[in-house]
């Protein structure tokens, strides 16, 4: 091959290399731009959720009873900086408190979640043993020896410090924990307040079907809490601690969900952030039930 031919091949190869480099640079720029846009969307979504929680804290503690938001899982929707936000506030008195709730109430909840009565009673007894200070095994229940037999860490013999510790109770499988977690709290009361309870937990409470139906109907109608049948007592106080379930969407299709638990002691007072965690769509559906309930 002549020198001229060799030179031509070198030029062609060089131009090809430049083309590849340019293409890679363009692709890298597009990827970088897309990544930056996605990161910006996440920042905007997070800021919108924070703003929505602030708005919820003000609405939940308003001195105006007619304007005060109900904390029973009904929805509130609005736009913040071009982002569509929907939130569902639930009083923590509407969830089962694993530190204060009774074994009987937990058995009913677990059975509502398709756990067998035998397993539900064993888990409920183990929960009571986990949180009490002694090493005396209840029947049914579980103490250190039972955990050691299964190769597990011993029970805490103290209050649960977080909802996730319920997973450490003997007999609680990953499947059972995932099903029960949306209805559990460490910020509730001895008894679940029916007017704030999510539909599934409401179905597990010891109350009449007519009263249960009345509560759900007033939520759908966005009406004040209905009077229940004579002899049925419940807590009308929305309480000072709330779980706020938030879902936010950008016009471009990015979304974010969060569960935020706050303590809002009084109107105008700054709320305290107790918990902020990611929220998946299944958990959201479990808490609020059918979305038209809001």
C-alpha positions as a Markdown table, in Angstrom:
| # | Residue | x | y | z |
|---|---|---|---|---|
| 1 | Unk | 0.0 | 0.0 | 0.0 |
| 2 | Unk | 1.2 | 3.5 | -0.9 |
| 3 | Unk | 2.0 | 6.1 | 1.7 |
| 4 | Unk | -1.0 | 8.0 | 0.5 |
| 5 | Unk | -3.2 | 5.1 | 1.2 |
| 6 | Unk | -1.8 | 4.6 | 4.6 |
| 7 | Unk | -2.2 | 8.2 | 5.5 |
| 8 | Unk | -5.8 | 8.0 | 4.3 |
| 9 | Unk | -6.5 | 5.0 | 6.6 |
| 10 | Unk | -4.9 | 6.9 | 9.5 |
| 11 | Unk | -7.2 | 9.9 | 8.9 |
| 12 | Unk | -10.3 | 7.7 | 8.6 |
| 13 | Unk | -9.4 | 5.9 | 11.8 |
| 14 | Unk | -8.7 | 9.2 | 13.6 |
| 15 | Unk | -12.1 | 10.6 | 12.4 |
| 16 | Unk | -13.8 | 7.4 | 13.6 |
| 17 | Unk | -12.2 | 7.8 | 17.0 |
| 18 | Unk | -13.3 | 11.4 | 17.2 |
| 19 | Unk | -16.8 | 10.3 | 16.3 |
| 20 | Unk | -16.9 | 7.6 | 19.0 |
| 21 | Unk | -15.5 | 10.1 | 21.5 |
| 22 | Unk | -18.1 | 12.7 | 20.6 |
| 23 | Unk | -20.9 | 10.1 | 20.8 |
| 24 | Unk | -19.7 | 8.9 | 24.2 |
| 25 | Unk | -19.5 | 12.5 | 25.4 |
| 26 | Unk | -23.0 | 13.3 | 24.1 |
| 27 | Unk | -24.3 | 10.1 | 25.9 |
| 28 | Unk | -22.5 | 11.0 | 29.0 |
| 29 | Unk | -23.9 | 14.5 | 28.9 |
| 30 | Unk | -27.5 | 13.1 | 28.5 |
| 31 | Unk | -27.0 | 10.6 | 31.3 |
| 32 | Unk | -25.6 | 13.3 | 33.5 |
| 33 | Unk | -28.4 | 15.7 | 32.7 |
| 34 | Unk | -31.0 | 13.0 | 33.3 |
| 35 | Unk | -29.3 | 12.1 | 36.6 |
| 36 | Unk | -29.3 | 15.8 | 37.7 |
| 37 | Unk | -32.9 | 16.1 | 36.7 |
| 38 | Unk | -33.8 | 13.0 | 38.7 |
| 39 | Unk | -31.9 | 14.3 | 41.7 |
| 40 | Unk | -33.6 | 17.7 | 41.5 |
| 41 | Unk | -37.0 | 16.0 | 41.3 |
| 42 | Unk | -36.2 | 14.1 | 44.5 |
| 43 | Unk | -35.2 | 17.2 | 46.3 |
| 44 | Unk | -38.3 | 19.0 | 45.1 |
| 45 | Unk | -40.5 | 16.1 | 46.2 |
| 46 | Unk | -38.8 | 15.9 | 49.6 |
| 47 | Unk | -39.3 | 19.7 | 50.1 |
| 48 | Unk | -42.9 | 19.4 | 49.1 |
| 49 | Unk | -43.5 | 16.6 | 51.6 |
| 50 | Unk | -41.9 | 18.6 | 54.4 |
| 51 | Unk | -44.2 | 21.6 | 53.5 |
| 52 | Unk | -47.2 | 19.3 | 53.4 |
| 53 | Unk | -46.4 | 17.9 | 56.9 |
| 54 | Unk | -46.1 | 21.5 | 58.2 |
| 55 | Unk | -49.5 | 22.2 | 56.7 |
| 56 | Unk | -51.0 | 19.0 | 58.3 |
| 57 | Unk | -49.6 | 20.0 | 61.7 |
| 58 | Unk | -51.4 | 23.3 | 61.5 |
| 59 | Unk | -54.6 | 21.7 | 60.2 |
| 60 | Unk | -54.7 | 19.0 | 62.9 |
| 61 | Unk | -54.2 | 21.4 | 65.8 |
| 62 | Unk | -56.4 | 24.3 | 64.5 |
| 63 | Unk | -58.4 | 26.1 | 67.2 |
| 64 | Unk | -61.4 | 26.2 | 64.8 |
| 65 | Unk | -63.2 | 22.9 | 65.3 |
| 66 | Unk | -64.9 | 23.2 | 61.9 |
| 67 | Unk | -61.6 | 23.8 | 60.1 |
| 68 | Unk | -59.6 | 21.2 | 62.1 |
| 69 | Unk | -58.5 | 18.2 | 60.1 |
| 70 | Unk | -59.8 | 14.8 | 61.0 |
| 71 | Unk | -57.1 | 12.3 | 61.8 |
| 72 | Unk | -58.9 | 9.2 | 60.7 |
| 73 | Unk | -57.2 | 8.5 | 57.3 |
| 74 | Unk | -59.3 | 10.7 | 55.1 |
| 75 | Unk | -57.3 | 12.4 | 52.4 |
| 76 | Unk | -56.2 | 16.0 | 51.9 |
| 77 | Unk | -54.8 | 17.1 | 48.5 |
| 78 | Unk | -53.2 | 20.3 | 47.2 |
| 79 | Unk | -50.4 | 21.5 | 45.0 |
| 80 | Unk | -47.0 | 22.8 | 46.3 |
| 81 | Unk | -44.6 | 24.3 | 43.8 |
| 82 | Unk | -46.2 | 22.5 | 40.9 |
| 83 | Unk | -46.1 | 19.1 | 42.8 |
| 84 | Unk | -49.3 | 17.3 | 43.5 |
| 85 | Unk | -49.4 | 16.2 | 47.2 |
| 86 | Unk | -52.0 | 14.0 | 48.9 |
| 87 | Unk | -51.7 | 13.1 | 52.6 |
| 88 | Unk | -53.7 | 11.0 | 55.0 |
| 89 | Unk | -53.3 | 11.8 | 58.7 |
| 90 | Unk | -54.0 | 9.1 | 61.3 |
| 91 | Unk | -54.0 | 9.7 | 65.0 |
| 92 | Unk | -51.6 | 7.3 | 66.6 |
| 93 | Unk | -54.4 | 6.4 | 69.0 |
| 94 | Unk | -55.9 | 4.7 | 65.9 |
| 95 | Unk | -53.1 | 2.1 | 65.8 |
| 96 | Unk | -52.2 | -0.7 | 68.1 |
| 97 | Unk | -49.6 | 0.2 | 70.7 |
| 98 | Unk | -47.2 | -2.7 | 71.2 |
| 99 | Unk | -46.1 | -1.3 | 74.5 |
| 100 | Unk | -49.6 | -0.7 | 76.0 |
| 101 | Unk | -52.0 | -2.7 | 74.0 |
| 102 | Unk | -53.5 | -6.0 | 75.3 |
| 103 | Unk | -52.7 | -9.5 | 74.1 |
| 104 | Unk | -56.4 | -10.0 | 73.3 |
| 105 | Unk | -56.4 | -7.0 | 71.0 |
| 106 | Unk | -53.3 | -8.2 | 69.2 |
| 107 | Unk | -54.8 | -11.7 | 68.7 |
| 108 | Unk | -57.8 | -10.2 | 67.0 |
| 109 | Unk | -55.6 | -8.0 | 64.7 |
| 110 | Unk | -53.4 | -11.0 | 63.7 |
| 111 | Unk | -56.4 | -13.1 | 63.0 |
| 112 | Unk | -57.8 | -10.3 | 60.8 |
| 113 | Unk | -54.5 | -10.6 | 58.9 |
| 114 | Unk | -55.1 | -14.4 | 58.4 |
| 115 | Unk | -52.7 | -15.6 | 61.2 |
| 116 | Unk | -54.1 | -18.7 | 62.9 |
| 117 | Unk | -55.6 | -18.3 | 66.3 |
| 118 | Unk | -52.9 | -20.6 | 67.8 |
| 119 | Unk | -50.0 | -18.6 | 66.3 |
| 120 | Unk | -51.7 | -15.3 | 67.1 |
| 121 | Unk | -52.1 | -16.3 | 70.8 |
| 122 | Unk | -48.4 | -17.4 | 71.0 |
| 123 | Unk | -47.2 | -14.2 | 69.4 |
| 124 | Unk | -49.4 | -12.1 | 71.7 |
| 125 | Unk | -48.1 | -13.9 | 74.8 |
| 126 | Unk | -44.5 | -13.5 | 73.6 |
| 127 | Unk | -45.1 | -9.8 | 73.0 |
| 128 | Unk | -46.2 | -9.4 | 76.6 |
| 129 | Unk | -43.2 | -11.4 | 77.9 |
| 130 | Unk | -40.9 | -9.3 | 75.6 |
| 131 | Unk | -41.9 | -6.0 | 77.2 |
| 132 | Unk | -42.3 | -7.0 | 80.8 |
| 133 | Unk | -39.4 | -6.8 | 83.2 |
| 134 | Unk | -39.4 | -10.4 | 84.6 |
| 135 | Unk | -38.3 | -13.7 | 83.2 |
| 136 | Unk | -41.5 | -15.5 | 84.1 |
| 137 | Unk | -43.0 | -17.2 | 81.1 |
| 138 | Unk | -46.7 | -16.5 | 80.5 |
| 139 | Unk | -48.9 | -19.2 | 78.9 |
| 140 | Unk | -48.7 | -19.0 | 76.0 |
| 141 | Unk | -45.6 | -16.8 | 75.8 |
| 142 | Unk | -41.8 | -16.9 | 75.5 |
| 143 | Unk | -38.8 | -15.9 | 77.7 |
| 144 | Unk | -35.1 | -16.1 | 77.3 |
| 145 | Unk | -34.9 | -19.9 | 77.3 |
| 146 | Unk | -37.4 | -20.2 | 74.4 |
| 147 | Unk | -35.4 | -17.7 | 72.4 |
| 148 | Unk | -32.1 | -19.4 | 73.2 |
| 149 | Unk | -33.6 | -22.7 | 72.0 |
| 150 | Unk | -34.4 | -21.1 | 68.6 |
| 151 | Unk | -30.9 | -19.5 | 68.5 |
| 152 | Unk | -32.3 | -16.0 | 68.8 |
| 153 | Unk | -31.4 | -13.0 | 71.0 |
| 154 | Unk | -33.3 | -12.9 | 74.3 |
| 155 | Unk | -36.4 | -10.6 | 74.7 |
| 156 | Unk | -35.8 | -7.0 | 75.8 |
| 157 | Unk | -37.7 | -7.2 | 79.1 |
| 158 | Unk | -38.5 | -3.5 | 78.5 |
| 159 | Unk | -40.6 | -1.3 | 76.3 |
| 160 | Unk | -40.2 | -1.6 | 72.6 |
| 161 | Unk | -38.1 | 1.4 | 71.4 |
| 162 | Unk | -39.3 | 1.2 | 67.8 |
| 163 | Unk | -42.1 | -0.6 | 65.9 |
| 164 | Unk | -39.4 | -2.6 | 64.1 |
| 165 | Unk | -38.5 | -4.4 | 67.4 |
| 166 | Unk | -41.8 | -6.3 | 67.1 |
| 167 | Unk | -40.0 | -8.3 | 64.4 |
| 168 | Unk | -37.8 | -9.7 | 67.2 |
| 169 | Unk | -40.7 | -11.2 | 69.1 |
| 170 | Unk | -40.7 | -15.0 | 69.0 |
| 171 | Unk | -43.1 | -16.3 | 66.3 |
| 172 | Unk | -43.2 | -13.1 | 64.3 |
| 173 | Unk | -42.0 | -14.0 | 60.8 |
| 174 | Unk | -41.1 | -11.5 | 58.1 |
| 175 | Unk | -44.5 | -12.1 | 56.4 |
| 176 | Unk | -46.4 | -11.5 | 59.6 |
| 177 | Unk | -44.4 | -8.4 | 60.5 |
| 178 | Unk | -44.9 | -6.9 | 57.0 |
| 179 | Unk | -48.7 | -7.5 | 57.3 |
| 180 | Unk | -49.0 | -6.1 | 60.8 |
| 181 | Unk | -46.5 | -3.2 | 60.7 |
| 182 | Unk | -48.9 | -0.6 | 59.2 |
| 183 | Unk | -51.2 | -1.0 | 62.2 |
| 184 | Unk | -48.5 | -0.9 | 64.9 |
| 185 | Unk | -47.1 | 2.0 | 66.9 |
| 186 | Unk | -45.3 | 2.9 | 70.1 |
| 187 | Unk | -47.1 | 6.2 | 70.4 |
| 188 | Unk | -50.6 | 5.1 | 71.0 |
| 189 | Unk | -52.9 | 4.2 | 73.9 |
| 190 | Unk | -54.0 | 1.2 | 75.9 |
| 191 | Unk | -57.0 | 0.8 | 73.6 |
| 192 | Unk | -57.3 | 1.6 | 69.9 |
| 193 | Unk | -59.7 | 4.5 | 69.3 |
| 194 | Unk | -62.2 | 3.2 | 66.7 |
| 195 | Unk | -62.9 | 6.6 | 65.1 |
| 196 | Unk | -59.2 | 6.8 | 64.0 |
| 197 | Unk | -58.5 | 3.2 | 63.2 |
| 198 | Unk | -57.6 | 2.1 | 59.7 |
| 199 | Unk | -60.3 | -0.2 | 58.1 |
| 200 | Unk | -58.5 | -3.5 | 58.7 |
| 201 | Unk | -57.7 | -2.7 | 62.3 |
| 202 | Unk | -61.3 | -1.4 | 62.8 |
| 203 | Unk | -62.5 | -4.8 | 61.7 |
| 204 | Unk | -60.5 | -6.4 | 64.5 |
| 205 | Unk | -61.9 | -4.3 | 67.3 |
| 206 | Unk | -64.5 | -5.6 | 69.7 |
| 207 | Unk | -67.5 | -3.6 | 68.5 |
| 208 | Unk | -70.7 | -4.1 | 66.6 |
| 209 | Unk | -70.8 | -4.2 | 62.8 |
| 210 | Unk | -73.3 | -1.4 | 62.7 |
| 211 | Unk | -71.0 | 0.9 | 64.7 |
| 212 | Unk | -68.1 | -0.1 | 62.5 |
| 213 | Unk | -70.1 | 0.7 | 59.4 |
| 214 | Unk | -71.2 | 4.0 | 60.8 |
| 215 | Unk | -67.6 | 5.1 | 61.3 |
| 216 | Unk | -66.6 | 4.2 | 57.8 |
| 217 | Unk | -69.6 | 5.9 | 56.3 |
| 218 | Unk | -68.9 | 9.2 | 58.0 |
| 219 | Unk | -65.3 | 9.1 | 56.8 |
| 220 | Unk | -66.5 | 8.6 | 53.2 |
| 221 | Unk | -68.9 | 11.5 | 53.6 |
| 222 | Unk | -66.1 | 13.6 | 55.2 |
| 223 | Unk | -68.6 | 14.2 | 58.1 |
| 224 | Unk | -67.9 | 14.8 | 61.8 |
| 225 | Unk | -67.5 | 11.6 | 63.9 |
| 226 | Unk | -70.8 | 9.8 | 64.1 |
| 227 | Unk | -72.5 | 9.0 | 67.4 |
| 228 | Unk | -72.1 | 5.3 | 68.1 |
| 229 | Unk | -74.6 | 2.9 | 69.6 |
| 230 | Unk | -75.5 | 3.4 | 73.2 |
| 231 | Unk | -72.9 | 1.7 | 75.5 |
| 232 | Unk | -70.1 | 2.0 | 73.0 |
| 233 | Unk | -67.3 | 4.2 | 74.3 |
| 234 | Unk | -64.4 | 5.6 | 72.4 |
| 235 | Unk | -61.9 | 8.3 | 72.5 |
| 236 | Unk | -62.9 | 11.4 | 70.5 |
| 237 | Unk | -59.6 | 13.2 | 71.4 |
| 238 | Unk | -57.5 | 13.2 | 68.2 |
| 239 | Unk | -54.4 | 13.1 | 70.5 |
| 240 | Unk | -51.1 | 14.8 | 70.2 |
| 241 | Unk | -49.3 | 12.3 | 68.0 |
| 242 | Unk | -50.1 | 11.6 | 64.4 |
| 243 | Unk | -48.8 | 9.4 | 61.6 |
| 244 | Unk | -49.0 | 11.4 | 58.3 |
| 245 | Unk | -48.9 | 9.3 | 55.2 |
| 246 | Unk | -47.8 | 11.4 | 52.2 |
| 247 | Unk | -47.7 | 10.8 | 48.5 |
| 248 | Unk | -46.2 | 13.4 | 46.1 |
| 249 | Unk | -45.9 | 13.5 | 42.3 |
| 250 | Unk | -44.1 | 15.7 | 39.8 |
| 251 | Unk | -45.7 | 16.5 | 36.4 |
| 252 | Unk | -42.9 | 14.4 | 34.8 |
| 253 | Unk | -44.0 | 11.3 | 36.7 |
| 254 | Unk | -41.5 | 11.2 | 39.5 |
| 255 | Unk | -43.0 | 10.3 | 42.9 |
| 256 | Unk | -42.2 | 9.9 | 46.6 |
| 257 | Unk | -44.0 | 8.5 | 49.5 |
| 258 | Unk | -43.2 | 9.0 | 53.2 |
| 259 | Unk | -44.6 | 8.1 | 56.6 |
| 260 | Unk | -44.0 | 10.9 | 59.0 |
| 261 | Unk | -44.9 | 10.7 | 62.7 |
| 262 | Unk | -45.1 | 14.0 | 64.6 |
| 263 | Unk | -46.1 | 15.2 | 68.0 |
| 264 | Unk | -48.1 | 18.4 | 67.8 |
| 265 | Unk | -48.9 | 19.4 | 71.4 |
| 266 | Unk | -51.0 | 22.6 | 70.8 |
| 267 | Unk | -52.2 | 25.0 | 68.2 |
| 268 | Unk | -49.3 | 27.2 | 67.0 |
| 269 | Unk | -46.6 | 25.2 | 68.8 |
| 270 | Unk | -43.8 | 23.7 | 66.7 |
| 271 | Unk | -44.3 | 20.0 | 66.1 |
| 272 | Unk | -41.7 | 17.4 | 67.0 |
| 273 | Unk | -40.6 | 15.0 | 64.4 |
| 274 | Unk | -40.7 | 11.5 | 65.8 |
| 275 | Unk | -40.2 | 9.4 | 62.7 |
| 276 | Unk | -39.6 | 9.8 | 59.0 |
| 277 | Unk | -39.4 | 6.8 | 56.8 |
| 278 | Unk | -40.0 | 5.6 | 53.3 |
| 279 | Unk | -43.5 | 4.3 | 52.5 |
| 280 | Unk | -44.4 | 1.8 | 49.9 |
| 281 | Unk | -47.7 | 1.7 | 48.0 |
| 282 | Unk | -48.8 | -1.5 | 49.7 |
| 283 | Unk | -48.4 | -0.1 | 53.2 |
| 284 | Unk | -50.2 | 3.0 | 52.2 |
| 285 | Unk | -53.2 | 1.0 | 50.8 |
| 286 | Unk | -53.2 | -1.1 | 54.0 |
| 287 | Unk | -53.5 | 2.0 | 56.2 |
| 288 | Unk | -56.1 | 4.0 | 54.2 |
| 289 | Unk | -58.0 | 1.1 | 52.7 |
| 290 | Unk | -59.8 | 1.9 | 49.4 |
| 291 | Unk | -58.8 | 5.4 | 48.3 |
| 292 | Unk | -62.4 | 6.5 | 47.8 |
| 293 | Unk | -62.8 | 6.2 | 51.6 |
| 294 | Unk | -61.1 | 9.6 | 51.9 |
